[in-house]
Amino acid sequence: MSAPDTEVDRILVTGGAGFIGSAVVRHLVGEGHEVTTFDALTYAGNLASLRAVADAPNHRFVKGDIRDAAALETAFADARPTRVLHLAAESHVDRSIDGPDDFITTNVLGTLRVLEAARARRDAGHEIRVLHVSTDEVYGSLGEEGLFTEDTPYDPSSPYSASKAGSDHLARAWARTYGLDVVTSNCSNNYGPYHYPEKLIPLTILNALEGRPLPIYGDGSNVRDWLHVEDHARALDLISARGQAGRTYNVGGRNERTNLQVVRAICAALDRHRPDAAPHDRLITFVTDRPGHDARYAIDATRLEDELGWRAVHDFDSGIEATVAWYLDNDWWWGPLRDAAAERRGLKAEARG
């Protein structure tokens, strides 16, 4: 599916050096938009993820923290954005359990700063729209049946999801109270290239390559709906360009898998690529479940599909095969991050799901 048929826009992407943000930036630059990436380059922000667009004439990188109102004001003045895609956030559940402060200040206070910067620009007479990018984790946990819709009540389980729920409410309040042109998206679990090595899929791939244990929380029965990051990037471009003001759009891949199924699929792909080390599933290790671990997430993306015509083009089986191949071919990217991931704060048995 092609990107929205829109004029060239000036777009500011917060968190654009992160996993999802960098996919969005690469997509937008490829579509010819004038893109400014604004990122604090914390542990999960990586300029190497933007290497493909580093020399593009329609891309500019600005280092800055969304909690810094003055830095945002300068970035907005220089970029003169007509669209803001707000992806900057602390996003790892385990880290939020071990140290919630950064999640509240970045995800809640930082979102306030972005909304206020956009409102100031709007009040100065400039056209501007904000897409606030969030997560399905704000909805809490599903049972064995049903899907999250845009009307599902919020029921966050972790400090991370609570902080994102708070930022979602701010975005909607700024739309209702101040009339700011804001749309919100809530996505399911992303996977694909340039994924920071502490998350379930890249952690499993890299641990397996090194013959290390493949940690899985509990019995591995927790279910997630997996969305390829490039499908998500296209969706965010579409929502920010054509979504109805004040509306929320759920983005999901319709690819439900248990964590154990995900790890076994990675092992099977690695068996094909590295048969000398097969079977990789011998490395699977079940570890103590994390506190408040939601049982199941699954997204109903009907509104996005029906109203805006989006469709995911990656199915999980081919997507995970391509993702494994990407990590095998791109140790230049993940190699420098591996030691940092091993020394990360928080729980030592990382198995984000």
N, C-alpha and C positions, 0 to 999 in steps of 0.2 A: 504494500500500500504506500502511496506517495505521501509526502508531507502536505500540509495545508497550502492551498493555492492563494498565498497572500503576498502583498508587497513586502519588500525588504524592510525589516523592522530593526530598531535599535533595542537590544535585549541585554539586560543585566542578569547574570546568573549567580546567585549567592551559593557558596559551597560547590563551585564549579570545578574544583580539583579533586572532589571526592569520587566515589564509585559511580553513583547515579548521575551526579552533577557533571562529571567529565564526559559521560555518554551523551548527555543533553548538549553540552558545549560542542562536542565533535559533530553531532547531528545538525545543530543550528548553523554552525560555521559552514558545513557542507551544503546547506540550503541557501547560503549567500547572505544571511543576516549579519548585521554588525553586532558582534558579541563582546561584552565585557565580562570576564570572570572575576568575581570577588571572593577571596578565600583566605582564611587565616593560616592555612597550612599547618594545622594541628596534626597529630599522628596519622590521621586517615586521609589528609589532603596531600596530594602528590603531583608535583608538576610533571613528572614523567608520564602521567596519564593523559596529559595534554600535548605530548610530543608531536602528535600528528598534525596539530593546528598551531604549533608554537610560532611558526613563521608566516602564518596566514595573514594577509593584509587586513582582513575583517575581524581579527581577534586581538584582544588586549587583556593582559592579566594585571590585576591590582591586588596586592596583598593587604588584607584588612579583616578586622573582627566585627561581626554584626552587632556586637554589644557596644561598639564604639560609635556613638551618634555622629561625632564630627567626621570620622572616616567615611561613614555611609553618606553623609551630606556631600562630601567632596566627590565621592564615587558617582553619586546620582547626578551631580552638576556636570561632571566631565562626560559621563556616558549618555546623558539625556535620554534615558530609556523610555520607550513606549510600552515595553513589557518587562516585568520583573518576574523571574522564576526563582522562587525562594526555596532552596534546597539545603541551605546550611543548617546543620543540626548535629548534635551528639546522638549516636544511633545504636550503640551496642547495649543490649539488655544487661549482660553480665557486668559491664562497667557501671551501669546506672545503679545496680544493686550495691556495688562496693563503694561508689562515690557519686551520690546523686546531685551534689551541688552544681557541678558543671552542666548537668542536663537541664536544671531549672534556669540557670542564668543564660545559657546559650539558646535553648529551645523556646523559653517563654520570654525572657527579657530581650533576647536577640530578635525574636519575631516582632515584639513591640517596636523596637528600633527601626526595623525594615518597614513596617506599616506606617510609622510616623514620618519616615523619610519620603515614602511614596505620597502620603497625604500632603506634606509640605509642597512637593512638586506639583501635585494636582491643584492645590490652592493657589499656586503661582501661575496657573493658567495652562499647564502642560497636560497633554493626553498621557495617561498612564494606567496600566492594568497590572495587578499582582496575582500570580498564581502561587498559592501556599501549598507546598507539597508535604503530605503527611503519610500516615501508615494505617493499615488495617488493625494494628495492635490496639488502637484506641477503643475498639469495640469489645475487647475482652476475648472470651473463649466461646467457641461453638460446641454444641454436642455433635453426635454422629451425623445429624441431618441439618439441612438448611445452609443458607449463605448470608454473608454480610451484605446489606443494601445500604444506600445512602441514608435511610431512615432508621437504621439499627441504633438503639440507645448506646451511649458511651459507657464502658465498664472497664477502664484500664486496670491492669494487674501489676505492672512494674513501675518503678520511678521513670523509666524511659517513656513508656506509653502514657503515663500520667502527664509528663511534661509536654508530649505531643498533643494530647487532648486539650491541655490548657492553651497551647498555641493555636489550635484549630478554633477554639472559642473566641480567642482574640481576633482572628481573621474575620470571622463572621460578625463579631460585634462592630468592627471598624467598617464593615460594609453597611450594617444596619444603622449605626449611630451617625457615622460621618459620610455615608454615601460613597465610600471609596469603592472603586471597581475591583472587586476581589472574587476570585474563584478558588476552590479548594479541591485537592485530589487526595484520595486515600488508596494506597497501593498494597498489594500482597508482596511476599518475599521476592526480592530480585536476585538474579544470578547472571553470570557472564564474565567477560574480560575485565581486568583491572579491579577485581574485587579484593578488598583488603584481607590479608591472610588469616585474620582471626575468626572470620565467619565460617559457617559450617562447610560450604562447598569448597572454597579454596583451601581451607585448613585440611580437609580430608584429602584433597589431591596432593598437597605438598607433603603432608605427613606420610602418605602412602608411598610417594616417590623416595622418601628417606627411610622407609621401613619402620616408621614410628607407629605407636598405637593410634587408632582412629576412634576418638572418644565420642560416645553417643549418650545423651542424657537419658536416664531411666531405662525403659525397655525399647526406646526408639519408636514408640507408637504415636507420638505427637505429629499432627498433620499440618502441612503448609501448602498453600497454593502458589506455585512457582511461576514467576514472570521474568522473561528474558529482558535484560536491561535495555537492549536496543528497541524492543517493543515499547517499553515504558517511556523511553526518550521521545519516540514518535507521538505517543499519547499525550505527553506533557506539552509538546509543541502545539498539538491540535487543540487541547483544552485551553491553553493560554491564548490561542488565536481566535477560537470560535465558541468556546464555552459560554454559557449564559451567565451574566453577572449575578453574583450571590449564590450560585449553584455549586453543588458538590458532585464530583464524579469519582466513582470507584474504578480502579484499574487492576485487573487480575488476568492471569494467564489461563485459567481453567485447567490447571495442571496440578491436581492434588496428589501429594505423595507423603507417606510417613517419612520421618527422618531416617529410619532404617532403610527404606526403599531408596532414598536418595543416595545414601552411602553405598549401598550395594550396586546401584547403577554406575556410580563413579568407579568402584572396584572393577566392574565388568568392562568398562571402557579402558581402564588402565591395563587390564589383562590383555586386551587386544593390542594396545600400543606398546606395552612392556611385558611380553609373555614370559621373559626370563625370570621375572619376579612374581609371577602368578602362583597361587591365587591371592590377590590383595585383600580379600575379605577375611583372611585369617588374622588381620590386624585389628579387626573391630573389637572395641572394648567398651562395655557399658559402665557408665559412671553415675554417681549419685545425682539425682535430678536437681535442677536448680529451683529455688523458691519461686512460687507463683507461676510455674511454667504452664502457659495456656495449652489446652489439649488440641484445639483445631482452629485454624483460620481458613476461610474460603470466601472469595469475593464474587459477587454478582455484578458483572460489568455491563449489564444490559443497557443502562442509561447511556453510557459512553458509546456503546456499539450502535444503538438505535438513533440517538440524537446527533452524534458526530461522525458516525460511520467508521469508527476504529475497529480493527481486528488484530489480534495477536497473530504473527506469522510464524513464530517459533513454537514447535511442540517440544515437550520436555526431553524426549528421547534423543532427538537430533540436536537439541540445544545443549544438553549436558555433554554429548559426544564432542561437539565443537568447543565447548568450554574447556574440557580436559585437554584437547589438542592445543588450545591457545596457551594454556599454562606450560605445556611441554615445550612449546616453541618460544616462550618469552620469559626466560629466566632473567634476562636483563632488567625486567620490570620488578619481579617479585623477589629476586635474590637479595637486594639491599634492604628489603622490608622484613625479611625472615627473622633476623636477630631481634629487631624491635618488637615483632609479634611475640617472640618467645619471652621477652622481658615485660610484657604488658601488665598493667595493673589489673586487679580484679581476680576472678576465679581462674584457677590454673587449668582446669579441664574445659577448654573452650569448645563448645558445640552449639553455636547459635542456631536455633531452628524456629 
